[in-house]
Amino acid sequence: MQRLGMVSLVVRDYDEALAFYVGKLGFTLVEDSFVPEQNKRWVVIEPPGAGSPAGGQGAKLLLARGANEHQQSRIGDQTGGRVFLFLYTDDFWRDFNSYKAQGVEFVREPSEMPYGTVAVFKDLYGTQWDLVQLRSANP
């Protein structure tokens, strides 16, 4: 058995990224440790409820500060403008309304698709995310 454990998301600054993901989206901070050998932090977050047994132990995000010009050039555009990450929710309208109230920018308004309800939002750097409530447990 295999599962996706973590995805790296290149960010400009750890604290501003935490303010957005934890402060606005309600993600949980899993770990924030300094790595002196590399002069960086190991910052791991996960969506609310993802770490609980009912949450299914989904993949976590490693917030990776861009360490050089090449990495920094990818911040906000890691997929060339395509949606990069898919955030599944058990209550689309709760999260959509909460994010809107927090000032999160939606670039595609909610729509009903055969697989569920979806809208596209941008994170603080412009990375596009799908917010999705699936019609069934399987995507």
The first five atom37 places (N, CA, C, CB, O) and aatype in JSON, in Angstrom:
{
  "aatype": [12, 5, 1, 10, 7, 12, 19, 15, 10, 19, 19, 1, 3, 18, 3, 6, 0, 10, 0, 13, 18, 19, 7, 11, 10, 7, 13, 16, 10, 19, 6, 3, 15, 13, 19, 14, 6, 5, 2, 11, 1, 17, 19, 19, 9, 6, 14, 14, 7, 0, 7, 15, 14, 0, 7, 7, 5, 7, 0, 11, 10, 10, 10, 0, 1, 7, 0, 2, 6, 8, 5, 5, 15, 1, 9, 7, 3, 5, 16, 7, 7, 1, 19, 13, 10, 13, 10, 18, 16, 3, 3, 13, 17, 1, 3, 13, 2, 15, 18, 11, 0, 5, 7, 19, 6, 13, 19, 1, 6, 14, 15, 6, 12, 14, 18, 7, 16, 19, 0, 19, 13, 11, 3, 10, 18, 7, 16, 5, 17, 3, 10, 19, 5, 10, 1, 15, 0, 2, 14],
  "atom_mask": [
    [1, 1, 1, 1, 1],
    [1, 1, 1, 1, 1],
    [1, 1, 1, 1, 1],
    [1, 1, 1, 1, 1],
    [1, 1, 1, 0, 1],
    [1, 1, 1, 1, 1],
    [1, 1, 1, 1, 1],
    [1, 1, 1, 1, 1],
    [1, 1, 1, 1, 1],
    [1, 1, 1, 1, 1],
    [1, 1, 1, 1, 1],
    [1, 1, 1, 1, 1],
    [1, 1, 1, 1, 1],
    [1, 1, 1, 1, 1],
    [1, 1, 1, 1, 1],
    [1, 1, 1, 1, 1],
    [1, 1, 1, 1, 1],
    [1, 1, 1, 1, 1],
    [1, 1, 1, 1, 1],
    [1, 1, 1, 1, 1],
    [1, 1, 1, 1, 1],
    [1, 1, 1, 1, 1],
    [1, 1, 1, 0, 1],
    [1, 1, 1, 1, 1],
    [1, 1, 1, 1, 1],
    [1, 1, 1, 0, 1],
    [1, 1, 1, 1, 1],
    [1, 1, 1, 1, 1],
    [1, 1, 1, 1, 1],
    [1, 1, 1, 1, 1],
    [1, 1, 1, 1, 1],
    [1, 1, 1, 1, 1],
    [1, 1, 1, 1, 1],
    [1, 1, 1, 1, 1],
    [1, 1, 1, 1, 1],
    [1, 1, 1, 1, 1],
    [1, 1, 1, 1, 1],
    [1, 1, 1, 1, 1],
    [1, 1, 1, 1, 1],
    [1, 1, 1, 1, 1],
    [1, 1, 1, 1, 1],
    [1, 1, 1, 1, 1],
    [1, 1, 1, 1, 1],
    [1, 1, 1, 1, 1],
    [1, 1, 1, 1, 1],
    [1, 1, 1, 1, 1],
    [1, 1, 1, 1, 1],
    [1, 1, 1, 1, 1],
    [1, 1, 1, 0, 1],
    [1, 1, 1, 1, 1],
    [1, 1, 1, 0, 1],
    [1, 1, 1, 1, 1],
    [1, 1, 1, 1, 1],
    [1, 1, 1, 1, 1],
    [1, 1, 1, 0, 1],
    [1, 1, 1, 0, 1],
    [1, 1, 1, 1, 1],
    [1, 1, 1, 0, 1],
    [1, 1, 1, 1, 1],
    [1, 1, 1, 1, 1],
    [1, 1, 1, 1, 1],
    [1, 1, 1, 1, 1],
    [1, 1, 1, 1, 1],
    [1, 1, 1, 1, 1],
    [1, 1, 1, 1, 1],
    [1, 1, 1, 0, 1],
    [1, 1, 1, 1, 1],
    [1, 1, 1, 1, 1],
    [1, 1, 1, 1, 1],
    [1, 1, 1, 1, 1],
    [1, 1, 1, 1, 1],
    [1, 1, 1, 1, 1],
    [1, 1, 1, 1, 1],
    [1, 1, 1, 1, 1],
    [1, 1, 1, 1, 1],
    [1, 1, 1, 0, 1],
    [1, 1, 1, 1, 1],
    [1, 1, 1, 1, 1],
    [1, 1, 1, 1, 1],
    [1, 1, 1, 0, 1],
    [1, 1, 1, 0, 1],
    [1, 1, 1, 1, 1],
    [1, 1, 1, 1, 1],
    [1, 1, 1, 1, 1],
    [1, 1, 1, 1, 1],
    [1, 1, 1, 1, 1],
    [1, 1, 1, 1, 1],
    [1, 1, 1, 1, 1],
    [1, 1, 1, 1, 1],
    [1, 1, 1, 1, 1],
    [1, 1, 1, 1, 1],
    [1, 1, 1, 1, 1],
    [1, 1, 1, 1, 1],
    [1, 1, 1, 1, 1],
    [1, 1, 1, 1, 1],
    [1, 1, 1, 1, 1],
    [1, 1, 1, 1, 1],
    [1, 1, 1, 1, 1],
    [1, 1, 1, 1, 1],
    [1, 1, 1, 1, 1],
    [1, 1, 1, 1, 1],
    [1, 1, 1, 1, 1],
    [1, 1, 1, 0, 1],
    [1, 1, 1, 1, 1],
    [1, 1, 1, 1, 1],
    [1, 1, 1, 1, 1],
    [1, 1, 1, 1, 1],
    [1, 1, 1, 1, 1],
    [1, 1, 1, 1, 1],
    [1, 1, 1, 1, 1],
    [1, 1, 1, 1, 1],
    [1, 1, 1, 1, 1],
    [1, 1, 1, 1, 1],
    [1, 1, 1, 1, 1],
    [1, 1, 1, 1, 1],
    [1, 1, 1, 0, 1],
    [1, 1, 1, 1, 1],
    [1, 1, 1, 1, 1],
    [1, 1, 1, 1, 1],
    [1, 1, 1, 1, 1],
    [1, 1, 1, 1, 1],
    [1, 1, 1, 1, 1],
    [1, 1, 1, 1, 1],
    [1, 1, 1, 1, 1],
    [1, 1, 1, 1, 1],
    [1, 1, 1, 0, 1],
    [1, 1, 1, 1, 1],
    [1, 1, 1, 1, 1],
    [1, 1, 1, 1, 1],
    [1, 1, 1, 1, 1],
    [1, 1, 1, 1, 1],
    [1, 1, 1, 1, 1],
    [1, 1, 1, 1, 1],
    [1, 1, 1, 1, 1],
    [1, 1, 1, 1, 1],
    [1, 1, 1, 1, 1],
    [1, 1, 1, 1, 1],
    [1, 1, 1, 1, 1],
    [1, 1, 1, 1, 1]
  ],
  "atom_positions": [
    [[0.84, -1.17, 0.0], [0.0, 0.0, 0.0], [0.89, 1.25, 0.0], [-0.96, -0.01, 1.22], [1.91, 1.3, 0.69]],
    [[0.5, 2.23, -0.77], [1.19, 3.5, -0.8], [0.16, 4.62, -0.64], [1.99, 3.67, -2.12], [-1.02, 4.44, -0.9]],
    [[0.65, 5.77, -0.19], [-0.2, 6.95, -0.13], [0.7, 8.17, -0.26], [-1.03, 7.0, 1.2], [1.89, 8.13, 0.07]],
    [[0.12, 9.23, -0.75], [0.86, 10.48, -0.87], [0.92, 11.1, 0.51], [0.2, 11.44, -1.89], [-0.12, 11.39, 1.1]],
    [[2.12, 11.31, 1.03], [2.27, 11.8, 2.39], [2.38, 13.3, 2.51], [0.0, 0.0, 0.0], [1.83, 13.9, 3.43]],
    [[3.1, 13.93, 1.56], [3.34, 15.35, 1.67], [3.61, 15.94, 0.28], [4.52, 15.63, 2.62], [4.16, 15.27, -0.59]],
    [[3.22, 17.18, 0.1], [3.49, 17.93, -1.12], [4.19, 19.21, -0.72], [2.18, 18.22, -1.93], [3.76, 19.89, 0.21]],
    [[5.28, 19.56, -1.41], [5.98, 20.82, -1.14], [5.31, 21.94, -1.9], [7.48, 20.72, -1.53], [4.98, 21.81, -3.08]],
    [[5.11, 23.04, -1.21], [4.55, 24.25, -1.81], [5.57, 25.36, -1.57], [3.13, 24.61, -1.22], [5.82, 25.74, -0.43]],
    [[6.16, 25.89, -2.65], [7.18, 26.91, -2.51], [6.51, 28.24, -2.14], [8.02, 27.06, -3.82], [5.58, 28.69, -2.81]],
    [[7.0, 28.85, -1.06], [6.45, 30.1, -0.54], [7.55, 31.14, -0.4], [5.74, 29.87, 0.81], [8.73, 30.8, -0.39]],
    [[7.15, 32.4, -0.31], [8.12, 33.49, -0.15], [8.61, 33.59, 1.29], [7.49, 34.83, -0.58], [9.79, 33.82, 1.54]],
    [[7.68, 33.42, 2.24], [7.99, 33.63, 3.65], [7.16, 32.68, 4.49], [7.74, 35.11, 4.06], [5.95, 32.55, 4.27]],
    [[7.77, 32.02, 5.44], [7.05, 31.06, 6.27], [5.89, 31.7, 7.03], [8.01, 30.41, 7.26], [4.77, 31.19, 7.01]],
    [[6.16, 32.82, 7.68], [5.15, 33.4, 8.56], [3.96, 33.96, 7.79], [5.76, 34.49, 9.4], [2.82, 33.84, 8.24]],
    [[4.21, 34.59, 6.63], [3.08, 35.09, 5.87], [2.27, 33.94, 5.29], [3.57, 36.03, 4.73], [1.04, 34.04, 5.18]],
    [[2.92, 32.85, 4.93], [2.2, 31.67, 4.43], [1.36, 31.06, 5.55], [3.19, 30.62, 3.86], [0.21, 30.67, 5.33]],
    [[1.93, 30.97, 6.75], [1.17, 30.45, 7.9], [-0.02, 31.35, 8.21], [2.07, 30.33, 9.14], [-1.1, 30.85, 8.54]],
    [[0.15, 32.65, 8.11], [-0.96, 33.57, 8.38], [-2.12, 33.3, 7.42], [-0.49, 35.04, 8.25], [-3.28, 33.39, 7.81]],
    [[-1.81, 32.98, 6.17], [-2.86, 32.69, 5.2], [-3.46, 31.31, 5.43], [-2.3, 32.79, 3.79], [-4.68, 31.18, 5.61]],
    [[-2.63, 30.28, 5.44], [-3.15, 28.91, 5.5], [-3.77, 28.56, 6.84], [-2.04, 27.93, 5.2], [-4.82, 27.93, 6.9]],
    [[-3.13, 28.98, 7.91], [-3.68, 28.7, 9.24], [-4.7, 29.76, 9.63], [-2.54, 28.64, 10.3], [-5.79, 29.44, 10.12]],
    [[-4.36, 31.03, 9.4], [-5.23, 32.13, 9.81], [-6.49, 32.28, 9.0], [0.0, 0.0, 0.0], [-7.56, 32.54, 9.55]],
    [[-6.39, 32.14, 7.67], [-7.56, 32.35, 6.82], [-8.26, 31.06, 6.42], [-7.16, 33.08, 5.57], [-9.49, 31.0, 6.41]],
    [[-7.49, 30.02, 6.09], [-8.11, 28.77, 5.64], [-8.38, 27.8, 6.77], [-7.23, 28.11, 4.61], [-9.09, 26.81, 6.58]],
    [[-7.82, 28.05, 7.95], [-8.09, 27.18, 9.09], [-7.28, 25.9, 9.12], [0.0, 0.0, 0.0], [-7.63, 24.97, 9.84]],
    [[-6.19, 25.85, 8.35], [-5.33, 24.66, 8.38], [-4.71, 24.52, 9.77], [-4.22, 24.74, 7.29], [-4.66, 25.48, 10.54]],
    [[-4.25, 23.33, 10.07], [-3.6, 23.04, 11.34], [-2.09, 23.0, 11.15], [-4.12, 21.69, 11.92], [-1.59, 22.39, 10.21]],
    [[-1.38, 23.66, 12.04], [0.08, 23.59, 12.02], [0.5, 22.28, 12.67], [0.72, 24.81, 12.77], [0.21, 22.04, 13.84]],
    [[1.17, 21.42, 11.9], [1.6, 20.11, 12.37], [3.0, 20.19, 12.97], [1.57, 19.09, 11.22], [3.28, 19.61, 14.02]],
    [[3.87, 20.92, 12.29], [5.26, 21.04, 12.76], [5.87, 22.33, 12.24], [6.11, 19.82, 12.3], [5.6, 22.75, 11.12]],
    [[6.69, 22.94, 13.07], [7.45, 24.13, 12.68], [8.78, 24.05, 13.44], [6.66, 25.48, 13.02], [8.89, 24.49, 14.58]],
    [[9.77, 23.47, 12.78], [11.07, 23.23, 13.41], [12.17, 23.9, 12.59], [11.35, 21.71, 13.54], [12.13, 23.9, 11.36]],
    [[13.15, 24.46, 13.28], [14.3, 25.05, 12.62], [15.31, 23.95, 12.29], [14.95, 26.14, 13.5], [15.58, 23.08, 13.11]],
    [[15.85, 24.0, 11.07], [16.87, 23.05, 10.62], [18.16, 23.84, 10.48], [16.46, 22.34, 9.25], [18.41, 24.43, 9.42]],
    [[19.0, 23.87, 11.54], [20.18, 24.75, 11.51], [21.18, 24.4, 10.41], [20.87, 24.69, 12.84], [21.84, 25.29, 9.88]],
    [[21.32, 23.12, 10.06], [22.29, 22.72, 9.04], [21.98, 23.37, 7.69], [22.31, 21.2, 8.89], [22.89, 23.6, 6.88]],
    [[20.73, 23.65, 7.45], [20.33, 24.23, 6.16], [19.75, 25.63, 6.31], [19.31, 23.33, 5.47], [19.3, 26.23, 5.33]],
    [[19.77, 26.16, 7.53], [19.25, 27.49, 7.82], [17.85, 27.69, 7.24], [20.19, 28.56, 7.26], [17.56, 28.67, 6.55]],
    [[16.98, 26.72, 7.54], [15.6, 26.8, 7.08], [14.68, 26.21, 8.14], [15.42, 26.06, 5.72], [15.13, 25.62, 9.13]],
    [[13.4, 26.36, 7.92], [12.41, 25.77, 8.81], [11.71, 24.63, 8.1], [11.38, 26.83, 9.28], [11.54, 24.66, 6.88]],
    [[11.3, 23.63, 8.86], [10.5, 22.51, 8.38], [9.09, 22.81, 8.87], [11.04, 21.1, 8.91], [8.75, 22.55, 10.03]],
    [[8.25, 23.36, 7.96], [6.91, 23.81, 8.32], [5.88, 22.95, 7.6], [6.72, 25.32, 7.96], [5.79, 22.97, 6.37]],
    [[5.11, 22.19, 8.38], [4.13, 21.26, 7.83], [2.75, 21.65, 8.33], [4.47, 19.78, 8.22], [2.55, 21.91, 9.52]],
    [[1.79, 21.7, 7.4], [0.4, 22.01, 7.74], [-0.51, 20.97, 7.1], [0.02, 23.44, 7.26], [-0.1, 20.22, 6.22]],
    [[-1.76, 20.94, 7.58], [-2.75, 20.06, 6.97], [-4.13, 20.7, 7.12], [-2.73, 18.64, 7.63], [-4.35, 21.52, 8.01]],
    [[-5.06, 20.33, 6.22], [-6.41, 20.87, 6.32], [-7.06, 20.49, 7.64], [-7.27, 20.39, 5.15], [-6.69, 19.47, 8.24]],
    [[-8.03, 21.28, 8.1], [-8.69, 20.95, 9.36], [-9.35, 19.58, 9.3], [-9.74, 22.02, 9.7], [-10.06, 19.26, 8.35]],
    [[-9.12, 18.79, 10.33], [-9.72, 17.45, 10.42], [-8.96, 16.37, 9.68], [0.0, 0.0, 0.0], [-9.28, 15.19, 9.84]],
    [[-7.96, 16.73, 8.88], [-7.25, 15.73, 8.08], [-6.47, 14.74, 8.94], [-6.31, 16.41, 7.13], [-6.29, 13.59, 8.54]],
    [[-6.01, 15.17, 10.11], [-5.21, 14.3, 10.96], [-6.03, 13.37, 11.84], [0.0, 0.0, 0.0], [-5.48, 12.46, 12.47]],
    [[-7.34, 13.58, 11.88], [-8.17, 12.72, 12.72], [-8.43, 11.4, 12.0], [-9.51, 13.41, 13.07], [-8.32, 11.34, 10.77]],
    [[-8.77, 10.33, 12.74], [-9.07, 9.05, 12.07], [-10.19, 9.19, 11.04], [-9.46, 8.01, 13.11], [-10.15, 8.53, 10.0]],
    [[-11.18, 10.03, 11.31], [-12.26, 10.24, 10.36], [-11.79, 11.01, 9.13], [-13.41, 10.97, 11.02], [-12.4, 10.92, 8.07]],
    [[-10.7, 11.77, 9.28], [-10.18, 12.57, 8.18], [-9.42, 11.78, 7.14], [0.0, 0.0, 0.0], [-9.14, 12.3, 6.06]],
    [[-9.06, 10.55, 7.44], [-8.4, 9.69, 6.47], [-6.92, 9.88, 6.34], [0.0, 0.0, 0.0], [-6.3, 9.29, 5.46]],
    [[-6.3, 10.7, 7.21], [-4.85, 10.88, 7.18], [-4.38, 11.3, 5.78], [-4.14, 9.59, 7.61], [-3.5, 10.66, 5.2]],
    [[-4.96, 12.37, 5.26], [-4.62, 12.85, 3.93], [-3.23, 13.45, 3.87], [0.0, 0.0, 0.0], [-2.54, 13.57, 4.89]],
    [[-2.83, 13.83, 2.68], [-1.51, 14.42, 2.46], [-1.38, 15.75, 3.19], [-1.25, 14.6, 0.96], [-2.36, 16.48, 3.36]],
    [[-0.18, 16.04, 3.61], [0.14, 17.29, 4.29], [0.87, 18.2, 3.3], [1.0, 17.04, 5.57], [1.35, 17.75, 2.26]],
    [[0.96, 19.48, 3.64], [1.72, 20.43, 2.84], [2.98, 20.84, 3.59], [0.86, 21.68, 2.51], [2.92, 21.2, 4.77]],
    [[4.1, 20.77, 2.91], [5.35, 21.31, 3.42], [5.51, 22.7, 2.82], [6.59, 20.38, 3.07], [5.64, 22.84, 1.6]],
    [[5.49, 23.72, 3.66], [5.71, 25.08, 3.18], [7.21, 25.28, 3.07], [5.06, 26.15, 4.15], [7.92, 25.38, 4.07]],
    [[7.7, 25.34, 1.83], [9.13, 25.39, 1.56], [9.5, 26.77, 1.04], [9.54, 24.29, 0.53], [9.14, 27.14, -0.08]],
    [[10.23, 27.52, 1.84], [10.65, 28.86, 1.42], [11.6, 28.75, 0.23], [11.33, 29.62, 2.59], [12.55, 27.98, 0.25]],
    [[11.32, 29.54, -0.8], [12.21, 29.57, -1.96], [13.59, 30.02, -1.54], [0.0, 0.0, 0.0], [13.76, 31.13, -1.04]],
    [[14.59, 29.16, -1.75], [15.93, 29.41, -1.22], [16.84, 30.13, -2.21], [16.57, 28.11, -0.82], [17.89, 30.65, -1.82]],
    [[16.45, 30.18, -3.47], [17.29, 30.86, -4.46], [16.38, 31.49, -5.51], [18.31, 29.87, -5.12], [15.16, 31.32, -5.48]],
    [[16.98, 32.21, -6.43], [16.21, 32.94, -7.44], [15.35, 31.99, -8.28], [17.14, 33.73, -8.35], [14.2, 32.31, -8.58]],
    [[15.89, 30.85, -8.65], [15.14, 29.89, -9.46], [13.89, 29.41, -8.71], [16.04, 28.69, -9.84], [12.8, 29.41, -9.28]],
    [[14.04, 29.0, -7.46], [12.89, 28.55, -6.68], [11.9, 29.69, -6.45], [13.36, 27.98, -5.33], [10.69, 29.48, -6.54]],
    [[12.39, 30.87, -6.17], [11.52, 32.01, -5.93], [10.71, 32.38, -7.17], [12.33, 33.21, -5.47], [9.61, 32.9, -7.05]],
    [[11.25, 32.1, -8.34], [10.53, 32.42, -9.58], [9.31, 31.52, -9.76], [11.47, 32.28, -10.78], [8.44, 31.82, -10.58]],
    [[9.23, 30.43, -9.04], [8.11, 29.49, -9.15], [6.97, 29.78, -8.16], [8.61, 28.08, -8.94], [5.9, 29.18, -8.27]],
    [[7.19, 30.67, -7.23], [6.19, 30.96, -6.21], [4.92, 31.48, -6.88], [6.72, 31.98, -5.18], [4.96, 32.46, -7.62]],
    [[3.8, 30.81, -6.61], [2.52, 31.21, -7.16], [2.24, 30.69, -8.56], [0.0, 0.0, 0.0], [1.14, 30.88, -9.07]],
    [[3.22, 30.05, -9.18], [3.04, 29.57, -10.56], [3.72, 28.22, -10.75], [3.6, 30.6, -11.56], [4.38, 27.99, -11.76]],
    [[3.56, 27.35, -9.79], [4.24, 26.06, -9.83], [3.69, 25.13, -10.91], [4.14, 25.39, -8.49], [4.33, 24.14, -11.25]],
    [[2.51, 25.45, -11.44], [1.9, 24.59, -12.45], [1.59, 25.35, -13.74], [0.63, 23.96, -11.92], [0.78, 24.9, -14.55]],
    [[2.23, 26.49, -13.94], [2.02, 27.23, -15.17], [0.62, 27.81, -15.31], [0.0, 0.0, 0.0], [0.14, 27.99, -16.42]],
    [[-0.04, 28.1, -14.19], [-1.35, 28.72, -14.22], [-2.52, 27.75, -14.09], [0.0, 0.0, 0.0], [-3.67, 28.19, -14.03]],
    [[-2.25, 26.47, -14.03], [-3.32, 25.48, -13.82], [-3.62, 25.36, -12.34], [-2.92, 24.1, -14.41], [-2.82, 25.75, -11.49]],
    [[-4.8, 24.8, -12.04], [-5.1, 24.49, -10.65], [-4.04, 23.5, -10.18], [-6.56, 23.9, -10.49], [-3.74, 22.52, -10.87]],
    [[-3.48, 23.76, -8.99], [-2.41, 22.93, -8.47], [-2.89, 21.94, -7.42], [-1.33, 23.79, -7.88], [-2.53, 20.76, -7.45]],
    [[-3.72, 22.41, -6.49], [-4.12, 21.57, -5.37], [-5.64, 21.49, -5.29], [-3.54, 22.12, -4.05], [-6.34, 22.43, -5.66]],
    [[-6.14, 20.37, -4.8], [-7.57, 20.1, -4.7], [-7.91, 19.87, -3.24], [-7.98, 18.88, -5.59], [-7.49, 18.87, -2.65]],
    [[-8.66, 20.78, -2.67], [-9.05, 20.71, -1.27], [-10.47, 20.17, -1.18], [-8.93, 22.09, -0.58], [-11.43, 20.86, -1.53]],
    [[-10.6, 18.93, -0.71], [-11.91, 18.31, -0.56], [-12.51, 18.72, 0.78], [-11.81, 16.76, -0.66], [-11.8, 18.82, 1.78]],
    [[-13.8, 18.96, 0.79], [-14.5, 19.37, 1.99], [-15.78, 18.56, 2.16], [-14.82, 20.87, 1.94], [-16.34, 18.03, 1.19]],
    [[-16.23, 18.46, 3.4], [-17.5, 17.79, 3.66], [-18.66, 18.79, 3.69], [-17.44, 17.03, 4.99], [-19.82, 18.39, 3.81]],
    [[-18.36, 20.1, 3.57], [-19.39, 21.13, 3.57], [-18.9, 22.3, 2.72], [-19.74, 21.59, 5.03], [-18.28, 23.24, 3.22]],
    [[-19.19, 22.24, 1.44], [-18.71, 23.24, 0.5], [-19.12, 24.65, 0.9], [-19.23, 22.93, -0.9], [-18.27, 25.55, 0.97]],
    [[-20.39, 24.86, 1.17], [-20.89, 26.21, 1.42], [-20.35, 26.79, 2.73], [-22.41, 26.21, 1.46], [-20.13, 28.0, 2.81]],
    [[-20.14, 25.97, 3.73], [-19.51, 26.45, 4.97], [-18.13, 27.02, 4.66], [-19.39, 25.29, 6.01], [-17.81, 28.14, 5.07]],
    [[-17.33, 26.26, 3.93], [-15.96, 26.68, 3.65], [-15.91, 27.82, 2.64], [-15.14, 25.51, 3.14], [-15.13, 28.76, 2.81]],
    [[-16.71, 27.75, 1.61], [-16.76, 28.83, 0.61], [-17.1, 30.16, 1.29], [-17.8, 28.5, -0.49], [-16.41, 31.15, 1.08]],
    [[-18.15, 30.17, 2.09], [-18.57, 31.4, 2.76], [-17.53, 31.88, 3.78], [-19.91, 31.2, 3.46], [-17.3, 33.08, 3.91]],
    [[-16.91, 30.95, 4.49], [-15.87, 31.31, 5.45], [-14.67, 31.94, 4.74], [-15.43, 30.08, 6.24], [-14.14, 32.96, 5.18]],
    [[-14.24, 31.33, 3.64], [-13.09, 31.85, 2.9], [-13.41, 33.23, 2.31], [-12.69, 30.87, 1.77], [-12.57, 34.13, 2.37]],
    [[-14.6, 33.39, 1.76], [-15.0, 34.7, 1.22], [-14.95, 35.76, 2.32], [-16.43, 34.62, 0.6], [-14.47, 36.87, 2.1]],
    [[-15.46, 35.41, 3.52], [-15.47, 36.34, 4.64], [-14.04, 36.71, 5.07], [-16.23, 35.74, 5.83], [-13.82, 37.79, 5.61]],
    [[-13.08, 35.81, 4.84], [-11.68, 36.06, 5.18], [-10.94, 36.8, 4.07], [-10.98, 34.74, 5.46], [-9.76, 37.1, 4.2]],
    [[-11.65, 37.11, 2.97], [-11.02, 37.84, 1.88], [-10.29, 36.99, 0.86], [0.0, 0.0, 0.0], [-9.53, 37.51, 0.05]],
    [[-10.52, 35.67, 0.89], [-9.89, 34.79, -0.08], [-10.51, 35.07, -1.45], [-10.05, 33.28, 0.32], [-11.73, 35.17, -1.57]],
    [[-9.66, 35.19, -2.47], [-10.13, 35.52, -3.83], [-10.53, 34.26, -4.59], [-9.04, 36.28, -4.6], [-9.72, 33.35, -4.76]],
    [[-11.76, 34.24, -5.04], [-12.24, 33.15, -5.9], [-12.19, 33.62, -7.34], [-13.69, 32.7, -5.51], [-12.72, 34.68, -7.68]],
    [[-11.54, 32.84, -8.19], [-11.4, 33.18, -9.6], [-12.4, 32.43, -10.47], [-9.99, 32.9, -10.08], [-12.58, 32.76, -11.64]],
    [[-13.05, 31.44, -9.91], [-14.13, 30.73, -10.57], [-15.19, 30.47, -9.52], [-13.64, 29.39, -11.23], [-14.94, 29.81, -8.51]],
    [[-16.37, 31.01, -9.76], [-17.47, 30.89, -8.8], [-17.97, 29.45, -8.71], [-18.62, 31.83, -9.18], [-17.68, 28.64, -9.59]],
    [[-18.71, 29.12, -7.66], [-19.21, 27.75, -7.49], [-20.02, 27.27, -8.68], [-20.05, 27.66, -6.23], [-20.79, 28.02, -9.29]],
    [[-19.83, 26.01, -8.99], [-20.62, 25.37, -10.04], [-20.87, 23.92, -9.65], [-19.9, 25.45, -11.42], [-20.11, 23.31, -8.9]],
    [[-21.94, 23.4, -10.19], [-22.29, 21.99, -9.98], [-21.75, 21.2, -11.15], [-23.83, 21.8, -9.83], [-22.07, 21.47, -12.31]],
    [[-20.93, 20.22, -10.84], [-20.35, 19.34, -11.85], [-20.85, 17.93, -11.58], [-18.79, 19.41, -11.85], [-21.38, 17.67, -10.5]],
    [[-20.68, 17.02, -12.51], [-21.14, 15.64, -12.26], [-20.53, 15.02, -11.01], [-20.82, 14.77, -13.46], [-21.16, 14.19, -10.35]],
    [[-19.3, 15.41, -10.67], [-18.61, 14.83, -9.51], [-18.9, 15.57, -8.21], [-17.12, 14.83, -9.76], [-18.63, 15.03, -7.14]],
    [[-19.45, 16.82, -8.28], [-19.73, 17.56, -7.05], [-19.76, 19.05, -7.27], [0.0, 0.0, 0.0], [-19.88, 19.53, -8.4]],
    [[-19.66, 19.79, -6.18], [-19.66, 21.25, -6.2], [-18.22, 21.73, -6.13], [-20.51, 21.85, -5.02], [-17.43, 21.22, -5.34]],
    [[-17.87, 22.72, -6.97], [-16.48, 23.16, -7.05], [-16.4, 24.67, -7.3], [-15.74, 22.4, -8.17], [-17.26, 25.24, -7.96]],
    [[-15.36, 25.28, -6.76], [-15.0, 26.67, -7.06], [-13.48, 26.74, -7.0], [-15.68, 27.7, -6.04], [-12.84, 25.91, -6.35]],
    [[-12.9, 27.72, -7.68], [-11.45, 27.87, -7.72], [-11.07, 29.15, -6.98], [-10.93, 27.91, -9.19], [-11.62, 30.22, -7.24]],
    [[-10.11, 29.01, -6.05], [-9.6, 30.18, -5.34], [-8.09, 30.26, -5.49], [-9.98, 30.13, -3.86], [-7.42, 29.3, -5.88]],
    [[-7.55, 31.45, -5.18], [-6.11, 31.68, -5.21], [-5.6, 31.8, -3.78], [-5.75, 32.95, -6.03], [-6.27, 32.35, -2.91]],
    [[-4.4, 31.27, -3.56], [-3.77, 31.51, -2.27], [-3.09, 32.88, -2.3], [-2.73, 30.38, -1.93], [-3.25, 33.62, -3.27]],
    [[-2.36, 33.22, -1.27], [-1.77, 34.55, -1.17], [-0.74, 34.83, -2.25], [-1.14, 34.72, 0.16], [-0.39, 35.99, -2.48]],
    [[-0.23, 33.79, -2.92], [0.77, 33.98, -3.97], [0.19, 33.84, -5.37], [1.9, 33.0, -3.79], [0.89, 34.08, -6.36]],
    [[-1.08, 33.45, -5.47], [-1.71, 33.27, -6.77], [-1.85, 31.82, -7.2], [0.0, 0.0, 0.0], [-2.42, 31.55, -8.26]],
    [[-1.36, 30.89, -6.4], [-1.53, 29.47, -6.7], [-3.02, 29.14, -6.68], [-0.75, 28.57, -5.69], [-3.73, 29.5, -5.74]],
    [[-3.49, 28.46, -7.72], [-4.91, 28.14, -7.81], [-5.23, 26.79, -7.15], [-5.35, 28.12, -9.27], [-4.5, 25.8, -7.3]],
    [[-6.33, 26.79, -6.42], [-6.84, 25.62, -5.71], [-8.28, 25.38, -6.11], [-6.72, 25.81, -4.18], [-9.03, 26.33, -6.33]],
    [[-8.68, 24.11, -6.22], [-10.09, 23.75, -6.3], [-10.59, 23.48, -4.89], [-10.32, 22.51, -7.24], [-9.96, 22.73, -4.14]],
    [[-11.71, 24.08, -4.53], [-12.45, 23.7, -3.32], [-13.57, 22.81, -3.81], [-12.99, 24.97, -2.51], [-14.4, 23.24, -4.61]],
    [[-13.61, 21.56, -3.33], [-14.52, 20.57, -3.9], [-15.26, 19.81, -2.81], [-13.76, 19.59, -4.78], [-14.66, 19.35, -1.84]],
    [[-16.57, 19.69, -2.99], [-17.34, 18.72, -2.21], [-17.81, 17.67, -3.19], [-18.56, 19.4, -1.44], [-18.63, 17.94, -4.07]],
    [[-17.29, 16.47, -3.02], [-17.64, 15.36, -3.91], [-19.04, 14.86, -3.65], [-16.64, 14.23, -3.74], [-19.53, 14.91, -2.52]],
    [[-19.69, 14.37, -4.7], [-21.01, 13.77, -4.54], [-20.94, 12.42, -3.85], [-21.68, 13.63, -5.89], [-21.88, 12.01, -3.17]],
    [[-19.81, 11.73, -4.04], [-19.62, 10.44, -3.38], [-18.26, 10.44, -2.72], [-19.74, 9.26, -4.39], [-17.5, 11.4, -2.86]],
    [[-17.96, 9.39, -1.99], [-16.68, 9.31, -1.27], [-15.51, 9.15, -2.2], [-16.7, 8.16, -0.29], [-14.37, 9.43, -1.81]],
    [[-15.73, 8.71, -3.44], [-14.63, 8.47, -4.37], [-14.61, 9.53, -5.46], [-14.75, 7.08, -4.99], [-15.63, 9.78, -6.1]],
    [[-13.44, 10.16, -5.7], [-13.38, 11.17, -6.76], [-13.5, 10.55, -8.14], [-12.07, 11.96, -6.66], [-13.47, 11.26, -9.14]]
  ]
}
